Amino acid sequence: MTVREKILANTTNFFMQEGCRKVTMDEIATYNCMSKRTLYENFRDKNDLVEQCVLYGNNLANSHYSEFMNCSDNVLDFLLEGYEGHQSSVMGNYISFLDEVKKYFPEIYRKTVDYIKKSHRDMLSLILKRGQDDGFIIKLIATEDMVMAMASIMKATVLLSSDKESVMSHQKIFKLLNVIYLRGLATDKGRAVIDEFLEKHKNDNN
């Protein structure tokens, strides 16, 4: 791992823990156990470092998801349970970091958001394609169309959970819509997996 890569790994973790708005380059240098001069030899300024950490964090989250998915029995188990479980750890921290970047570093957010969205769509497309190949998801709908529909579900979740009259949490709304959508895409084999999941979790949050 190069000095630059070590700085990105450490600083991305630092931003996820402490936020990126208030921390100074002095604090970042101290966290990395190096001089500020070394920091500036690798990154132009704080904005440059924040931008590169956004991209690094996105790649880290995607790698984490790929590794976790490969350990799952099938893609439906991953999408129904594993994905949600890891939402609160690596991806949850990254989303909080990204929200802060969007608020306080809007130019950086605009520069990176298209890349981030595309990388997530590409990963989801691979997951759904694997589900089709393994016989859990029907092949009558193109994976690209399924991915776009899931993006719409995410947007609907945000709108529904922001409604002041809503009695359901963001996570619960997403889980419900996700289960309904995936069951519609599933083969008989896939629906059996989903129904087993629903039976197992029928008393959750009651």
Order of alpha helices (4+ residues) and beta strands (2+ residues): alpha-alpha-alpha-alpha-alpha-alpha-alpha-alpha-alpha-alpha
